[in-house]
């Protein structure tokens, strides 16, 4: 790394952890190698994703919200990160507003800080058209079948600004998250790779979920994954419009009224510590 310092904040949403950088009051220009070094849990700060707050020039948002995976790649969206982003810009005094529109690589989302400190996020309308996910299929279906190492795998495909595959499993503990997740992440049917959710339906208002995130592996929580799972479950007729999603790191509340409507996600965001990076 070079000679310089960057102020950072370590945050997490249900154990999905982030290094958050204020790119409004300091200049941030990191290479993929530097991001990987920061994300390294032995040689850096350690995080699933690095979040960057930038000024936004337009009238339709207050900030630009950029997300980098632990492998240094930039991605379009991160739901747990969005909640941390809202708490960060508010707690740091970058905004006085509790309703905060931000621009992501996949479009505008709105963050709302609730009176109890939880953050509610309008995650936008899910994209179900294969080409837009992107997913290779001649036509849209509720469930698709892919061949993985000679076995047929049934899954739903949804974009929440980033691509998701959702598989229903009987028992979450025995789900092949690491092995099948890794194979599906790079399956040629997903040209931009994919996040893979393993969903156990508990009832019409509750699911359990584990997510293998592209560029990260399994994380303790995935906000967009929780949204995608509820969308997939609703479209299959398994779930109602308000669902508690229990992830290894804790619970999220997801609301979706149905096709053409935005998904709302409510959950916590916590600040862990602040520090200085030598870059």
C-alpha positions in Angstrom: 0.0 0.0 0.0 1.1 3.6 -0.3 1.6 6.3 2.3 -1.6 7.8 3.6 -4.4 7.3 6.1 -8.1 6.7 5.8 -10.6 7.0 8.6 -13.0 4.0 8.6 -15.9 2.7 10.7 -16.5 -1.0 11.3 -20.2 -1.9 11.3 -22.5 -5.0 10.9 -26.0 -5.9 10.1 -26.9 -9.2 11.8 -23.2 -10.2 11.7 -22.8 -9.4 8.0 -19.9 -7.0 8.5 -18.6 -4.0 6.7 -15.8 -1.5 6.6 -17.5 1.8 5.9 -15.5 4.7 4.3 -16.6 8.4 4.1 -15.7 9.4 0.6 -17.4 12.8 1.1 -14.9 14.3 3.6 -11.8 12.3 2.5 -10.5 11.1 -0.9 -10.9 7.4 -1.3 -9.3 5.7 -4.3 -8.6 2.0 -3.5 -7.4 -0.7 -5.9 -9.0 -4.2 -5.8 -5.7 -5.4 -4.2 -6.1 -2.8 -1.4 -9.7 -3.7 -0.9 -8.8 -7.4 -0.6 -6.1 -6.5 2.0 -8.5 -4.4 4.1 -11.1 -7.3 4.0 -8.5 -9.9 5.0 -9.4 -11.0 8.6 -5.8 -11.8 9.4 -3.8 -9.0 7.7 -6.5 -6.2 7.5 -9.6 -5.0 9.3 -11.7 -7.9 8.1 -15.2 -7.6 6.4 -17.6 -9.2 4.1 -17.9 -6.0 2.1 -16.4 -2.5 2.0 -19.0 0.3 1.7 -18.1 3.7 0.2 -20.2 6.8 0.8 -19.8 9.3 -2.0 -21.4 12.7 -2.8 -24.2 12.6 -5.4 -24.6 15.4 -7.9 -28.3 14.9 -8.9 -31.5 16.0 -7.2 -33.0 12.5 -6.7 -30.6 11.2 -4.1 -28.4 12.5 -1.2 -25.5 10.1 -1.6 -24.0 7.5 -3.9 -23.7 4.1 -2.2 -20.9 1.8 -3.6 -20.3 -1.8 -2.5 -17.1 -3.8 -2.9 -16.9 -7.5 -2.1 -14.1 -9.0 -0.1 -12.5 -10.2 -3.3 -12.2 -6.6 -4.5 -15.1 -6.7 -7.1 -17.7 -4.0 -7.1 -21.3 -5.2 -6.9 -24.7 -3.5 -7.4 -26.5 -3.9 -4.1 -26.2 -5.0 -0.5 -29.2 -4.9 1.8 -27.5 -5.3 5.2 -25.0 -2.7 4.0 -27.8 -0.3 3.1 -29.0 -0.3 6.7 -25.5 0.3 8.0 -25.1 3.0 5.3 -28.1 4.8 6.7 -26.9 4.7 10.3 -23.4 5.8 9.2 -24.4 8.9 7.3 -26.9 9.9 10.0 -24.6 9.2 13.0 -21.6 10.9 11.3 -23.7 14.0 10.7 -23.5 13.8 6.9 -27.3 14.2 6.9 -30.0 15.3 9.3 -32.7 13.4 7.5 -34.1 10.1 8.7 -35.5 9.3 5.2 -32.5 9.1 3.0 -32.6 8.4 -0.8 -29.3 7.0 -2.1 -28.1 6.0 -5.6 -26.7 2.5 -6.1 -25.2 0.9 -9.3 -28.6 -0.7 -9.8 -30.7 2.4 -9.2 -32.2 4.5 -6.4 -33.2 3.1 -3.0 -34.7 4.9 0.0 -33.5 4.3 3.6 -35.6 5.1 6.6 -34.2 5.3 10.2 -37.0 4.1 12.5 -37.6 5.7 16.0 -36.3 2.4 17.6 -33.1 2.7 15.7 -33.8 -0.1 13.2 -33.6 0.8 9.6 -36.3 0.2 7.0 -35.2 0.0 3.4 -37.3 0.2 0.2 -35.2 -2.3 -1.8 -37.0 -1.6 -5.0 -39.2 -3.8 -7.3 -37.7 -7.3 -7.8 -36.7 -8.1 -11.4 -38.0 -11.5 -12.6 -37.2 -11.3 -16.4 -34.3 -13.7 -17.0 -32.3 -11.4 -19.3 -32.4 -8.6 -16.6 -31.4 -10.8 -13.7 -29.2 -11.9 -15.7 -30.1 -15.5 -16.1 -30.0 -17.6 -19.3 -33.5 -18.9 -20.0 -35.8 -18.6 -23.0 -38.7 -17.7 -20.9 -39.6 -16.6 -17.4 -40.7 -19.4 -15.0 -41.5 -19.6 -11.3 -38.9 -22.4 -11.0 -36.1 -23.4 -13.3 -34.1 -26.6 -13.5 -30.3 -26.5 -13.9 -27.9 -29.4 -14.2 -25.1 -29.3 -11.7 -22.5 -32.1 -11.9 -25.1 -34.4 -13.4 -27.8 -33.6 -10.9 -31.0 -31.6 -11.6 -31.4 -28.6 -9.3 -34.7 -26.7 -9.0 -34.4 -23.0 -8.2 -36.1 -19.6 -8.5 -34.1 -16.7 -10.1 -34.7 -13.2 -8.9 -32.7 -9.9 -9.0 -32.9 -7.4 -6.1 -30.5 -5.2 -8.0 -28.1 -8.2 -7.8 -28.7 -11.8 -9.0 -30.1 -14.4 -6.7 -30.9 -18.1 -7.0 -33.3 -19.5 -4.3 -33.5 -23.2 -3.5 -36.1 -24.7 -1.1 -34.6 -27.2 1.3 -36.3 -29.5 3.9 -33.6 -28.9 6.6 -31.3 -25.9 6.7 -28.6 -27.6 8.8 -27.9 -30.3 6.2 -28.2 -28.0 3.2 -25.1 -28.2 0.9 -24.5 -24.5 1.2 -20.7 -24.5 0.7 -20.5 -27.1 -2.1 -23.7 -26.4 -4.1 -23.5 -22.7 -3.4 -20.0 -22.5 -4.9 -21.0 -24.6 -8.0 -24.1 -22.4 -8.7 -22.3 -19.1 -8.1 -20.2 -19.7 -11.2 -22.8 -21.7 -13.2 -22.8 -20.5 -16.9 -26.6 -19.8 -16.6 -25.7 -16.8 -14.4 -23.3 -14.6 -16.6 -22.6 -12.2 -13.7 -22.3 -15.0 -11.1 -25.1 -15.4 -8.5 -25.8 -15.3 -4.8 -27.4 -18.6 -3.7 -30.1 -18.8 -1.0 -31.1 -22.0 0.7 -34.6 -21.5 2.2 -36.5 -23.6 4.7 -40.2 -22.7 4.9 -41.3 -22.7 8.6 -44.8 -21.3 8.0 -46.6 -18.8 5.8 -45.0 -15.9 7.8 -41.6 -17.4 8.6 -38.6 -18.9 6.8 -35.1 -19.8 7.7 -32.3 -18.9 5.3 -28.6 -19.4 4.6 -26.9 -17.6 1.8 -23.8 -18.3 -0.2 -22.8 -14.8 -1.5 -20.8 -14.4 -4.7 -17.3 -13.2 -3.9 -17.7 -13.9 -0.2 -18.9 -17.4 0.5 -21.6 -18.0 3.2 -22.3 -14.9 5.4 -24.2 -14.6 8.7 -26.9 -12.5 6.9 -27.8 -11.3 3.4 -30.4 -8.6 3.1 -31.0 -8.9 -0.6 -31.0 -12.7 -0.2 -33.8 -12.4 2.4 -35.8 -10.2 0.0 -35.2 -12.6 -2.9 -36.2 -15.6 -0.9 -39.5 -14.0 0.2 -40.2 -13.0 -3.4 -39.5 -16.6 -4.6 -41.6 -18.1 -1.8 -44.6 -15.7 -2.5 -44.5 -16.5 -6.2 -44.6 -20.2 -5.4 -47.6 -19.6 -3.1 -45.8 -20.6 0.0 -45.7 -17.3 1.9 -47.9 -14.3 2.9 -46.9 -10.7 2.4 -45.1 -10.2 5.7 -42.4 -12.7 6.6 -39.8 -13.0 9.3 -36.6 -14.3 7.8 -34.3 -16.0 10.3 -30.7 -15.9 9.2 -27.7 -17.3 11.1 -27.0 -13.7 12.4 -30.6 -12.8 13.4 -34.0 -11.9 12.0 -35.1 -9.5 9.3 -38.7 -8.4 8.6 -39.6 -8.5 4.9 -42.8 -7.1 3.3 -43.8 -7.6 -0.3 -47.3 -7.0 -1.6 -46.7 -8.8 -4.9 -45.7 -8.4 -8.5 -44.7 -4.8 -9.5 -44.4 -3.7 -5.9 -41.2 -2.8 -4.0 -39.8 -5.1 -1.3 -39.4 -3.5 2.2 -36.8 -4.8 4.6 -36.5 -3.8 8.3 -33.6 -4.8 10.5 -30.8 -3.6 12.8 -27.5 -1.9 12.0 -24.7 -1.6 14.6 -21.4 0.3 14.8 -18.6 -1.7 16.3 -15.5 0.5 16.2 -13.7 3.3 14.3 -10.1 3.5 13.3 -7.5 4.6 10.8 -6.3 2.5 7.9 -2.7 2.9 6.6 -3.0 2.9 2.8 
